[in-house]
Amino acid sequence: YLKNGTWDVDGIDDKQEYNEMVKSMDRLHFTEAEHKDVFEIVAGVLHLGNVMFNSTGDRQCAVKPGAAIGNAADMLGLDVKKLQKAITTRVFKSRGAEDIDIPLGKPEARSVTDALAKFIYEKLFDWLVQKINKSTADSKSGGRKRVSIGVLDIFGFEIFKTNSFEQLCINFANEKLQQFFNFWTFKREEKVYESEKIDYKKIKFIDNQG
């Protein structure tokens, strides 16, 4: 999952960033076991991305021999044979009959593996959010008051080859947020400056209402 990314970014020290993250986790009361679990899950997800497949017949495949599948199973605390079976077959259930294992071809197995990695990563992300929310709760109020950190992404307009209704809603919301940001950050301030006859240097910005 990292092979198409950028390994080195100018101005970023990976070791320093890692150390700061670990310190932040300590401040948020992560236990040693939680530290270990988080890093092992992330490592397991990355190893799943390295798992390769060999075709063994018509719409059949097997995990290509290598360290990736073993490492993924080890990091995720899974039996390697059961993990191999889970990503190369699907189970057909029929009422009143035994379950039938149906082989998957290489593309299907790749999709199943990617879906598994995404699911695990999503659950880890959800757990981290809950952990941080719990750690930043106001202890004086018995945890009823919470401190929150908001992240506003207003530059997320995306156009894909096939755009779903969901993507349309996301783009529309982002454009409205951009409009809101422009008004309160630029336009409103400019009006205040002009009404009070204050000299200022006009800032150029992209107006999505233009």
PyMOL CGO cylinders between C-alpha atoms (Angstrom):
from pymol import cmd
from pymol.cgo import CYLINDER

trace = [
    CYLINDER, 0.00, 0.00, 0.00, 3.04, 2.28, 0.25, 0.3, 1, 1, 1, 1, 1, 1,
    CYLINDER, 3.04, 2.28, 0.25, 4.69, 1.40, -3.07, 0.3, 1, 1, 1, 1, 1, 1,
    CYLINDER, 4.69, 1.40, -3.07, 2.86, 4.15, -4.98, 0.3, 1, 1, 1, 1, 1, 1,
    CYLINDER, 2.86, 4.15, -4.98, 3.54, 6.78, -2.34, 0.3, 1, 1, 1, 1, 1, 1,
    CYLINDER, 3.54, 6.78, -2.34, 6.46, 9.08, -1.59, 0.3, 1, 1, 1, 1, 1, 1,
    CYLINDER, 6.46, 9.08, -1.59, 9.05, 7.70, 0.78, 0.3, 1, 1, 1, 1, 1, 1,
    CYLINDER, 9.05, 7.70, 0.78, 10.95, 10.89, 1.49, 0.3, 1, 1, 1, 1, 1, 1,
    CYLINDER, 10.95, 10.89, 1.49, 9.44, 14.34, 1.97, 0.3, 1, 1, 1, 1, 1, 1,
    CYLINDER, 9.44, 14.34, 1.97, 11.69, 17.38, 2.24, 0.3, 1, 1, 1, 1, 1, 1,
    CYLINDER, 11.69, 17.38, 2.24, 11.61, 18.95, 5.69, 0.3, 1, 1, 1, 1, 1, 1,
    CYLINDER, 11.61, 18.95, 5.69, 10.06, 15.93, 7.43, 0.3, 1, 1, 1, 1, 1, 1,
    CYLINDER, 10.06, 15.93, 7.43, 12.12, 13.77, 9.78, 0.3, 1, 1, 1, 1, 1, 1,
    CYLINDER, 12.12, 13.77, 9.78, 10.32, 10.44, 10.10, 0.3, 1, 1, 1, 1, 1, 1,
    CYLINDER, 10.32, 10.44, 10.10, 12.18, 9.48, 13.27, 0.3, 1, 1, 1, 1, 1, 1,
    CYLINDER, 12.18, 9.48, 13.27, 11.32, 12.78, 14.95, 0.3, 1, 1, 1, 1, 1, 1,
    CYLINDER, 11.32, 12.78, 14.95, 7.68, 12.54, 13.83, 0.3, 1, 1, 1, 1, 1, 1,
    CYLINDER, 7.68, 12.54, 13.83, 7.47, 9.00, 15.19, 0.3, 1, 1, 1, 1, 1, 1,
    CYLINDER, 7.47, 9.00, 15.19, 8.95, 10.00, 18.54, 0.3, 1, 1, 1, 1, 1, 1,
    CYLINDER, 8.95, 10.00, 18.54, 6.52, 12.91, 18.84, 0.3, 1, 1, 1, 1, 1, 1,
    CYLINDER, 6.52, 12.91, 18.84, 3.61, 10.60, 18.05, 0.3, 1, 1, 1, 1, 1, 1,
    CYLINDER, 3.61, 10.60, 18.05, 4.70, 8.14, 20.74, 0.3, 1, 1, 1, 1, 1, 1,
    CYLINDER, 4.70, 8.14, 20.74, 5.01, 10.98, 23.27, 0.3, 1, 1, 1, 1, 1, 1,
    CYLINDER, 5.01, 10.98, 23.27, 1.54, 12.20, 22.32, 0.3, 1, 1, 1, 1, 1, 1,
    CYLINDER, 1.54, 12.20, 22.32, 0.14, 8.71, 22.85, 0.3, 1, 1, 1, 1, 1, 1,
    CYLINDER, 0.14, 8.71, 22.85, 1.78, 8.63, 26.28, 0.3, 1, 1, 1, 1, 1, 1,
    CYLINDER, 1.78, 8.63, 26.28, 0.19, 11.98, 27.18, 0.3, 1, 1, 1, 1, 1, 1,
    CYLINDER, 0.19, 11.98, 27.18, -3.18, 10.58, 26.11, 0.3, 1, 1, 1, 1, 1, 1,
    CYLINDER, -3.18, 10.58, 26.11, -2.69, 7.67, 28.54, 0.3, 1, 1, 1, 1, 1, 1,
    CYLINDER, -2.69, 7.67, 28.54, -2.12, 4.91, 26.01, 0.3, 1, 1, 1, 1, 1, 1,
    CYLINDER, -2.12, 4.91, 26.01, -0.86, 1.83, 27.84, 0.3, 1, 1, 1, 1, 1, 1,
    CYLINDER, -0.86, 1.83, 27.84, 2.16, -0.18, 26.69, 0.3, 1, 1, 1, 1, 1, 1,
    CYLINDER, 2.16, -0.18, 26.69, -0.19, -2.90, 25.46, 0.3, 1, 1, 1, 1, 1, 1,
    CYLINDER, -0.19, -2.90, 25.46, -2.21, -0.35, 23.48, 0.3, 1, 1, 1, 1, 1, 1,
    CYLINDER, -2.21, -0.35, 23.48, 0.97, 1.06, 21.92, 0.3, 1, 1, 1, 1, 1, 1,
    CYLINDER, 0.97, 1.06, 21.92, 1.94, -2.46, 20.85, 0.3, 1, 1, 1, 1, 1, 1,
    CYLINDER, 1.94, -2.46, 20.85, -1.53, -3.31, 19.52, 0.3, 1, 1, 1, 1, 1, 1,
    CYLINDER, -1.53, -3.31, 19.52, -1.79, -0.13, 17.42, 0.3, 1, 1, 1, 1, 1, 1,
    CYLINDER, -1.79, -0.13, 17.42, 1.59, -0.59, 15.76, 0.3, 1, 1, 1, 1, 1, 1,
    CYLINDER, 1.59, -0.59, 15.76, 1.04, -4.31, 15.17, 0.3, 1, 1, 1, 1, 1, 1,
    CYLINDER, 1.04, -4.31, 15.17, -2.34, -3.68, 13.54, 0.3, 1, 1, 1, 1, 1, 1,
    CYLINDER, -2.34, -3.68, 13.54, -0.88, -1.01, 11.25, 0.3, 1, 1, 1, 1, 1, 1,
    CYLINDER, -0.88, -1.01, 11.25, 2.01, -3.33, 10.38, 0.3, 1, 1, 1, 1, 1, 1,
    CYLINDER, 2.01, -3.33, 10.38, -0.45, -6.15, 9.71, 0.3, 1, 1, 1, 1, 1, 1,
    CYLINDER, -0.45, -6.15, 9.71, -2.46, -3.97, 7.33, 0.3, 1, 1, 1, 1, 1, 1,
    CYLINDER, -2.46, -3.97, 7.33, 0.70, -2.98, 5.45, 0.3, 1, 1, 1, 1, 1, 1,
    CYLINDER, 0.70, -2.98, 5.45, 1.80, -6.61, 5.14, 0.3, 1, 1, 1, 1, 1, 1,
    CYLINDER, 1.80, -6.61, 5.14, -1.63, -7.49, 3.71, 0.3, 1, 1, 1, 1, 1, 1,
    CYLINDER, -1.63, -7.49, 3.71, -0.86, -5.02, 0.94, 0.3, 1, 1, 1, 1, 1, 1,
    CYLINDER, -0.86, -5.02, 0.94, 2.23, -7.08, 0.06, 0.3, 1, 1, 1, 1, 1, 1,
    CYLINDER, 2.23, -7.08, 0.06, 0.36, -10.39, -0.26, 0.3, 1, 1, 1, 1, 1, 1,
    CYLINDER, 0.36, -10.39, -0.26, 0.45, -11.70, -3.84, 0.3, 1, 1, 1, 1, 1, 1,
    CYLINDER, 0.45, -11.70, -3.84, -1.49, -14.47, -5.57, 0.3, 1, 1, 1, 1, 1, 1,
    CYLINDER, -1.49, -14.47, -5.57, -0.81, -17.20, -8.15, 0.3, 1, 1, 1, 1, 1, 1,
    CYLINDER, -0.81, -17.20, -8.15, -3.51, -18.55, -10.45, 0.3, 1, 1, 1, 1, 1, 1,
    CYLINDER, -3.51, -18.55, -10.45, -4.12, -22.26, -9.89, 0.3, 1, 1, 1, 1, 1, 1,
    CYLINDER, -4.12, -22.26, -9.89, -6.94, -22.82, -12.36, 0.3, 1, 1, 1, 1, 1, 1,
    CYLINDER, -6.94, -22.82, -12.36, -10.08, -21.27, -13.76, 0.3, 1, 1, 1, 1, 1, 1,
    CYLINDER, -10.08, -21.27, -13.76, -11.16, -18.64, -11.20, 0.3, 1, 1, 1, 1, 1, 1,
    CYLINDER, -11.16, -18.64, -11.20, -8.92, -20.22, -8.60, 0.3, 1, 1, 1, 1, 1, 1,
    CYLINDER, -8.92, -20.22, -8.60, -5.81, -18.91, -6.91, 0.3, 1, 1, 1, 1, 1, 1,
    CYLINDER, -5.81, -18.91, -6.91, -3.46, -19.44, -4.00, 0.3, 1, 1, 1, 1, 1, 1,
    CYLINDER, -3.46, -19.44, -4.00, -1.39, -17.08, -1.91, 0.3, 1, 1, 1, 1, 1, 1,
    CYLINDER, -1.39, -17.08, -1.91, 2.05, -16.70, -3.45, 0.3, 1, 1, 1, 1, 1, 1,
    CYLINDER, 2.05, -16.70, -3.45, 4.77, -18.10, -1.18, 0.3, 1, 1, 1, 1, 1, 1,
    CYLINDER, 4.77, -18.10, -1.18, 6.57, -15.38, 0.74, 0.3, 1, 1, 1, 1, 1, 1,
    CYLINDER, 6.57, -15.38, 0.74, 6.90, -13.67, 4.08, 0.3, 1, 1, 1, 1, 1, 1,
    CYLINDER, 6.90, -13.67, 4.08, 4.00, -11.22, 3.62, 0.3, 1, 1, 1, 1, 1, 1,
    CYLINDER, 4.00, -11.22, 3.62, 1.11, -13.54, 4.54, 0.3, 1, 1, 1, 1, 1, 1,
    CYLINDER, 1.11, -13.54, 4.54, 2.98, -14.94, 7.55, 0.3, 1, 1, 1, 1, 1, 1,
    CYLINDER, 2.98, -14.94, 7.55, 3.92, -11.47, 8.76, 0.3, 1, 1, 1, 1, 1, 1,
    CYLINDER, 3.92, -11.47, 8.76, 0.34, -10.23, 8.33, 0.3, 1, 1, 1, 1, 1, 1,
    CYLINDER, 0.34, -10.23, 8.33, -1.07, -13.18, 10.27, 0.3, 1, 1, 1, 1, 1, 1,
    CYLINDER, -1.07, -13.18, 10.27, 1.53, -12.79, 13.01, 0.3, 1, 1, 1, 1, 1, 1,
    CYLINDER, 1.53, -12.79, 13.01, 0.92, -9.05, 13.43, 0.3, 1, 1, 1, 1, 1, 1,
    CYLINDER, 0.92, -9.05, 13.43, -2.87, -9.49, 13.45, 0.3, 1, 1, 1, 1, 1, 1,
    CYLINDER, -2.87, -9.49, 13.45, -2.84, -12.50, 15.76, 0.3, 1, 1, 1, 1, 1, 1,
    CYLINDER, -2.84, -12.50, 15.76, -4.39, -14.83, 13.17, 0.3, 1, 1, 1, 1, 1, 1,
    CYLINDER, -4.39, -14.83, 13.17, -3.76, -18.39, 12.09, 0.3, 1, 1, 1, 1, 1, 1,
    CYLINDER, -3.76, -18.39, 12.09, -1.93, -18.14, 8.78, 0.3, 1, 1, 1, 1, 1, 1,
    CYLINDER, -1.93, -18.14, 8.78, -3.80, -21.05, 7.15, 0.3, 1, 1, 1, 1, 1, 1,
    CYLINDER, -3.80, -21.05, 7.15, -7.18, -19.62, 8.13, 0.3, 1, 1, 1, 1, 1, 1,
    CYLINDER, -7.18, -19.62, 8.13, -6.16, -16.20, 6.83, 0.3, 1, 1, 1, 1, 1, 1,
    CYLINDER, -6.16, -16.20, 6.83, -5.05, -17.72, 3.51, 0.3, 1, 1, 1, 1, 1, 1,
    CYLINDER, -5.05, -17.72, 3.51, -8.38, -19.51, 3.19, 0.3, 1, 1, 1, 1, 1, 1,
    CYLINDER, -8.38, -19.51, 3.19, -10.35, -16.38, 4.11, 0.3, 1, 1, 1, 1, 1, 1,
    CYLINDER, -10.35, -16.38, 4.11, -8.83, -14.32, 1.30, 0.3, 1, 1, 1, 1, 1, 1,
    CYLINDER, -8.83, -14.32, 1.30, -8.86, -17.00, -1.43, 0.3, 1, 1, 1, 1, 1, 1,
    CYLINDER, -8.86, -17.00, -1.43, -12.35, -18.45, -0.95, 0.3, 1, 1, 1, 1, 1, 1,
    CYLINDER, -12.35, -18.45, -0.95, -15.87, -17.35, -0.15, 0.3, 1, 1, 1, 1, 1, 1,
    CYLINDER, -15.87, -17.35, -0.15, -18.47, -19.31, 1.75, 0.3, 1, 1, 1, 1, 1, 1,
    CYLINDER, -18.47, -19.31, 1.75, -21.80, -20.20, 0.14, 0.3, 1, 1, 1, 1, 1, 1,
    CYLINDER, -21.80, -20.20, 0.14, -24.49, -20.77, 2.75, 0.3, 1, 1, 1, 1, 1, 1,
    CYLINDER, -24.49, -20.77, 2.75, -27.67, -22.66, 1.96, 0.3, 1, 1, 1, 1, 1, 1,
    CYLINDER, -27.67, -22.66, 1.96, -30.45, -23.40, 4.42, 0.3, 1, 1, 1, 1, 1, 1,
    CYLINDER, -30.45, -23.40, 4.42, -30.47, -27.04, 5.44, 0.3, 1, 1, 1, 1, 1, 1,
    CYLINDER, -30.47, -27.04, 5.44, -27.15, -27.81, 3.77, 0.3, 1, 1, 1, 1, 1, 1,
    CYLINDER, -27.15, -27.81, 3.77, -23.49, -27.62, 4.68, 0.3, 1, 1, 1, 1, 1, 1,
    CYLINDER, -23.49, -27.62, 4.68, -21.53, -24.47, 3.85, 0.3, 1, 1, 1, 1, 1, 1,
    CYLINDER, -21.53, -24.47, 3.85, -19.60, -24.67, 0.57, 0.3, 1, 1, 1, 1, 1, 1,
    CYLINDER, -19.60, -24.67, 0.57, -16.21, -23.01, 0.04, 0.3, 1, 1, 1, 1, 1, 1,
    CYLINDER, -16.21, -23.01, 0.04, -16.03, -21.40, -3.42, 0.3, 1, 1, 1, 1, 1, 1,
    CYLINDER, -16.03, -21.40, -3.42, -12.57, -20.52, -4.81, 0.3, 1, 1, 1, 1, 1, 1,
    CYLINDER, -12.57, -20.52, -4.81, -11.75, -16.95, -5.83, 0.3, 1, 1, 1, 1, 1, 1,
    CYLINDER, -11.75, -16.95, -5.83, -9.71, -15.82, -8.82, 0.3, 1, 1, 1, 1, 1, 1,
    CYLINDER, -9.71, -15.82, -8.82, -6.73, -13.49, -8.47, 0.3, 1, 1, 1, 1, 1, 1,
    CYLINDER, -6.73, -13.49, -8.47, -8.67, -10.22, -8.98, 0.3, 1, 1, 1, 1, 1, 1,
    CYLINDER, -8.67, -10.22, -8.98, -11.36, -11.31, -6.51, 0.3, 1, 1, 1, 1, 1, 1,
    CYLINDER, -11.36, -11.31, -6.51, -8.79, -12.41, -3.93, 0.3, 1, 1, 1, 1, 1, 1,
    CYLINDER, -8.79, -12.41, -3.93, -6.99, -9.07, -4.29, 0.3, 1, 1, 1, 1, 1, 1,
    CYLINDER, -6.99, -9.07, -4.29, -10.27, -7.21, -3.75, 0.3, 1, 1, 1, 1, 1, 1,
    CYLINDER, -10.27, -7.21, -3.75, -11.12, -9.31, -0.70, 0.3, 1, 1, 1, 1, 1, 1,
    CYLINDER, -11.12, -9.31, -0.70, -7.68, -8.71, 0.79, 0.3, 1, 1, 1, 1, 1, 1,
    CYLINDER, -7.68, -8.71, 0.79, -7.93, -4.96, 0.19, 0.3, 1, 1, 1, 1, 1, 1,
    CYLINDER, -7.93, -4.96, 0.19, -11.41, -4.90, 1.72, 0.3, 1, 1, 1, 1, 1, 1,
    CYLINDER, -11.41, -4.90, 1.72, -10.14, -6.76, 4.79, 0.3, 1, 1, 1, 1, 1, 1,
    CYLINDER, -10.14, -6.76, 4.79, -7.25, -4.30, 5.18, 0.3, 1, 1, 1, 1, 1, 1,
    CYLINDER, -7.25, -4.30, 5.18, -9.61, -1.32, 4.87, 0.3, 1, 1, 1, 1, 1, 1,
    CYLINDER, -9.61, -1.32, 4.87, -12.03, -2.83, 7.40, 0.3, 1, 1, 1, 1, 1, 1,
    CYLINDER, -12.03, -2.83, 7.40, -9.27, -3.44, 9.96, 0.3, 1, 1, 1, 1, 1, 1,
    CYLINDER, -9.27, -3.44, 9.96, -7.81, 0.05, 9.44, 0.3, 1, 1, 1, 1, 1, 1,
    CYLINDER, -7.81, 0.05, 9.44, -11.27, 1.63, 9.78, 0.3, 1, 1, 1, 1, 1, 1,
    CYLINDER, -11.27, 1.63, 9.78, -11.92, -0.19, 13.07, 0.3, 1, 1, 1, 1, 1, 1,
    CYLINDER, -11.92, -0.19, 13.07, -8.52, 0.91, 14.38, 0.3, 1, 1, 1, 1, 1, 1,
    CYLINDER, -8.52, 0.91, 14.38, -9.28, 4.53, 13.40, 0.3, 1, 1, 1, 1, 1, 1,
    CYLINDER, -9.28, 4.53, 13.40, -12.66, 4.37, 15.17, 0.3, 1, 1, 1, 1, 1, 1,
    CYLINDER, -12.66, 4.37, 15.17, -11.02, 2.96, 18.29, 0.3, 1, 1, 1, 1, 1, 1,
    CYLINDER, -11.02, 2.96, 18.29, -8.36, 5.70, 18.26, 0.3, 1, 1, 1, 1, 1, 1,
    CYLINDER, -8.36, 5.70, 18.26, -11.04, 8.39, 18.06, 0.3, 1, 1, 1, 1, 1, 1,
    CYLINDER, -11.04, 8.39, 18.06, -12.89, 6.87, 21.03, 0.3, 1, 1, 1, 1, 1, 1,
    CYLINDER, -12.89, 6.87, 21.03, -9.66, 6.52, 22.99, 0.3, 1, 1, 1, 1, 1, 1,
    CYLINDER, -9.66, 6.52, 22.99, -8.64, 10.14, 22.38, 0.3, 1, 1, 1, 1, 1, 1,
    CYLINDER, -8.64, 10.14, 22.38, -12.14, 11.41, 23.19, 0.3, 1, 1, 1, 1, 1, 1,
    CYLINDER, -12.14, 11.41, 23.19, -12.07, 9.49, 26.46, 0.3, 1, 1, 1, 1, 1, 1,
    CYLINDER, -12.07, 9.49, 26.46, -8.57, 10.74, 27.32, 0.3, 1, 1, 1, 1, 1, 1,
    CYLINDER, -8.57, 10.74, 27.32, -9.45, 14.40, 26.63, 0.3, 1, 1, 1, 1, 1, 1,
    CYLINDER, -9.45, 14.40, 26.63, -12.71, 14.32, 28.61, 0.3, 1, 1, 1, 1, 1, 1,
    CYLINDER, -12.71, 14.32, 28.61, -12.90, 16.80, 31.49, 0.3, 1, 1, 1, 1, 1, 1,
    CYLINDER, -12.90, 16.80, 31.49, -12.22, 14.71, 34.61, 0.3, 1, 1, 1, 1, 1, 1,
    CYLINDER, -12.22, 14.71, 34.61, -13.68, 17.41, 36.88, 0.3, 1, 1, 1, 1, 1, 1,
    CYLINDER, -13.68, 17.41, 36.88, -17.10, 16.98, 35.29, 0.3, 1, 1, 1, 1, 1, 1,
    CYLINDER, -17.10, 16.98, 35.29, -17.01, 13.20, 35.53, 0.3, 1, 1, 1, 1, 1, 1,
    CYLINDER, -17.01, 13.20, 35.53, -16.32, 12.89, 31.82, 0.3, 1, 1, 1, 1, 1, 1,
    CYLINDER, -16.32, 12.89, 31.82, -19.53, 14.67, 30.83, 0.3, 1, 1, 1, 1, 1, 1,
    CYLINDER, -19.53, 14.67, 30.83, -17.74, 17.63, 29.24, 0.3, 1, 1, 1, 1, 1, 1,
    CYLINDER, -17.74, 17.63, 29.24, -15.47, 16.82, 26.33, 0.3, 1, 1, 1, 1, 1, 1,
    CYLINDER, -15.47, 16.82, 26.33, -12.72, 18.78, 24.66, 0.3, 1, 1, 1, 1, 1, 1,
    CYLINDER, -12.72, 18.78, 24.66, -12.95, 18.40, 20.90, 0.3, 1, 1, 1, 1, 1, 1,
    CYLINDER, -12.95, 18.40, 20.90, -10.64, 19.15, 18.01, 0.3, 1, 1, 1, 1, 1, 1,
    CYLINDER, -10.64, 19.15, 18.01, -12.31, 19.96, 14.68, 0.3, 1, 1, 1, 1, 1, 1,
    CYLINDER, -12.31, 19.96, 14.68, -10.67, 19.44, 11.31, 0.3, 1, 1, 1, 1, 1, 1,
    CYLINDER, -10.67, 19.44, 11.31, -12.28, 21.35, 8.45, 0.3, 1, 1, 1, 1, 1, 1,
    CYLINDER, -12.28, 21.35, 8.45, -11.43, 20.17, 4.95, 0.3, 1, 1, 1, 1, 1, 1,
    CYLINDER, -11.43, 20.17, 4.95, -12.64, 22.79, 2.48, 0.3, 1, 1, 1, 1, 1, 1,
    CYLINDER, -12.64, 22.79, 2.48, -10.38, 21.93, -0.43, 0.3, 1, 1, 1, 1, 1, 1,
    CYLINDER, -10.38, 21.93, -0.43, -11.77, 18.49, -1.19, 0.3, 1, 1, 1, 1, 1, 1,
    CYLINDER, -11.77, 18.49, -1.19, -13.47, 19.00, -4.54, 0.3, 1, 1, 1, 1, 1, 1,
    CYLINDER, -13.47, 19.00, -4.54, -12.82, 15.90, -6.61, 0.3, 1, 1, 1, 1, 1, 1,
    CYLINDER, -12.82, 15.90, -6.61, -13.90, 14.78, -10.05, 0.3, 1, 1, 1, 1, 1, 1,
    CYLINDER, -13.90, 14.78, -10.05, -13.73, 11.11, -10.92, 0.3, 1, 1, 1, 1, 1, 1,
    CYLINDER, -13.73, 11.11, -10.92, -14.36, 9.20, -14.12, 0.3, 1, 1, 1, 1, 1, 1,
    CYLINDER, -14.36, 9.20, -14.12, -17.64, 8.05, -12.57, 0.3, 1, 1, 1, 1, 1, 1,
    CYLINDER, -17.64, 8.05, -12.57, -19.16, 10.46, -10.03, 0.3, 1, 1, 1, 1, 1, 1,
    CYLINDER, -19.16, 10.46, -10.03, -21.73, 9.06, -7.62, 0.3, 1, 1, 1, 1, 1, 1,
    CYLINDER, -21.73, 9.06, -7.62, -24.49, 11.02, -5.92, 0.3, 1, 1, 1, 1, 1, 1,
    CYLINDER, -24.49, 11.02, -5.92, -22.47, 10.72, -2.71, 0.3, 1, 1, 1, 1, 1, 1,
    CYLINDER, -22.47, 10.72, -2.71, -19.52, 12.46, -4.39, 0.3, 1, 1, 1, 1, 1, 1,
    CYLINDER, -19.52, 12.46, -4.39, -21.84, 15.21, -5.64, 0.3, 1, 1, 1, 1, 1, 1,
    CYLINDER, -21.84, 15.21, -5.64, -23.01, 15.80, -2.06, 0.3, 1, 1, 1, 1, 1, 1,
    CYLINDER, -23.01, 15.80, -2.06, -19.41, 15.87, -0.80, 0.3, 1, 1, 1, 1, 1, 1,
    CYLINDER, -19.41, 15.87, -0.80, -18.37, 18.37, -3.48, 0.3, 1, 1, 1, 1, 1, 1,
    CYLINDER, -18.37, 18.37, -3.48, -21.42, 20.56, -2.86, 0.3, 1, 1, 1, 1, 1, 1,
    CYLINDER, -21.42, 20.56, -2.86, -20.75, 20.61, 0.88, 0.3, 1, 1, 1, 1, 1, 1,
    CYLINDER, -20.75, 20.61, 0.88, -17.08, 21.47, 0.30, 0.3, 1, 1, 1, 1, 1, 1,
    CYLINDER, -17.08, 21.47, 0.30, -18.01, 24.33, -2.03, 0.3, 1, 1, 1, 1, 1, 1,
    CYLINDER, -18.01, 24.33, -2.03, -20.43, 25.72, 0.56, 0.3, 1, 1, 1, 1, 1, 1,
    CYLINDER, -20.43, 25.72, 0.56, -17.74, 25.47, 3.24, 0.3, 1, 1, 1, 1, 1, 1,
    CYLINDER, -17.74, 25.47, 3.24, -15.28, 27.24, 0.93, 0.3, 1, 1, 1, 1, 1, 1,
    CYLINDER, -15.28, 27.24, 0.93, -17.84, 29.98, 0.36, 0.3, 1, 1, 1, 1, 1, 1,
    CYLINDER, -17.84, 29.98, 0.36, -18.39, 30.32, 4.12, 0.3, 1, 1, 1, 1, 1, 1,
    CYLINDER, -18.39, 30.32, 4.12, -14.63, 30.49, 4.71, 0.3, 1, 1, 1, 1, 1, 1,
    CYLINDER, -14.63, 30.49, 4.71, -14.13, 33.12, 2.01, 0.3, 1, 1, 1, 1, 1, 1,
    CYLINDER, -14.13, 33.12, 2.01, -16.89, 35.32, 3.42, 0.3, 1, 1, 1, 1, 1, 1,
    CYLINDER, -16.89, 35.32, 3.42, -15.76, 35.34, 7.05, 0.3, 1, 1, 1, 1, 1, 1,
    CYLINDER, -15.76, 35.34, 7.05, -12.02, 35.35, 6.35, 0.3, 1, 1, 1, 1, 1, 1,
    CYLINDER, -12.02, 35.35, 6.35, -11.81, 37.77, 3.44, 0.3, 1, 1, 1, 1, 1, 1,
    CYLINDER, -11.81, 37.77, 3.44, -15.00, 39.49, 2.28, 0.3, 1, 1, 1, 1, 1, 1,
    CYLINDER, -15.00, 39.49, 2.28, -16.37, 40.44, 5.68, 0.3, 1, 1, 1, 1, 1, 1,
    CYLINDER, -16.37, 40.44, 5.68, -13.01, 41.75, 6.88, 0.3, 1, 1, 1, 1, 1, 1,
    CYLINDER, -13.01, 41.75, 6.88, -12.60, 43.79, 3.71, 0.3, 1, 1, 1, 1, 1, 1,
    CYLINDER, -12.60, 43.79, 3.71, -16.00, 45.42, 4.31, 0.3, 1, 1, 1, 1, 1, 1,
    CYLINDER, -16.00, 45.42, 4.31, -15.02, 46.27, 7.89, 0.3, 1, 1, 1, 1, 1, 1,
    CYLINDER, -15.02, 46.27, 7.89, -11.74, 47.82, 6.72, 0.3, 1, 1, 1, 1, 1, 1,
    CYLINDER, -11.74, 47.82, 6.72, -13.52, 49.81, 4.03, 0.3, 1, 1, 1, 1, 1, 1,
    CYLINDER, -13.52, 49.81, 4.03, -16.25, 51.05, 6.39, 0.3, 1, 1, 1, 1, 1, 1,
    CYLINDER, -16.25, 51.05, 6.39, -13.61, 52.23, 8.87, 0.3, 1, 1, 1, 1, 1, 1,
    CYLINDER, -13.61, 52.23, 8.87, -11.46, 53.67, 6.06, 0.3, 1, 1, 1, 1, 1, 1,
    CYLINDER, -11.46, 53.67, 6.06, -8.45, 51.57, 6.99, 0.3, 1, 1, 1, 1, 1, 1,
    CYLINDER, -8.45, 51.57, 6.99, -5.74, 51.14, 4.39, 0.3, 1, 1, 1, 1, 1, 1,
    CYLINDER, -5.74, 51.14, 4.39, -5.02, 47.49, 3.69, 0.3, 1, 1, 1, 1, 1, 1,
    CYLINDER, -5.02, 47.49, 3.69, -3.38, 45.33, 1.07, 0.3, 1, 1, 1, 1, 1, 1,
    CYLINDER, -3.38, 45.33, 1.07, -6.01, 43.39, -0.83, 0.3, 1, 1, 1, 1, 1, 1,
    CYLINDER, -6.01, 43.39, -0.83, -5.45, 39.66, -0.64, 0.3, 1, 1, 1, 1, 1, 1,
    CYLINDER, -5.45, 39.66, -0.64, -6.03, 37.65, -3.78, 0.3, 1, 1, 1, 1, 1, 1,
    CYLINDER, -6.03, 37.65, -3.78, -8.13, 34.54, -3.25, 0.3, 1, 1, 1, 1, 1, 1,
    CYLINDER, -8.13, 34.54, -3.25, -10.16, 32.18, -5.39, 0.3, 1, 1, 1, 1, 1, 1,
    CYLINDER, -10.16, 32.18, -5.39, -13.80, 33.16, -5.16, 0.3, 1, 1, 1, 1, 1, 1,
    CYLINDER, -13.80, 33.16, -5.16, -15.95, 30.14, -5.93, 0.3, 1, 1, 1, 1, 1, 1,
    CYLINDER, -15.95, 30.14, -5.93, -18.97, 32.41, -6.35, 0.3, 1, 1, 1, 1, 1, 1,
    CYLINDER, -18.97, 32.41, -6.35, -17.39, 34.13, -9.31, 0.3, 1, 1, 1, 1, 1, 1,
]
cmd.load_cgo(trace, "trace")
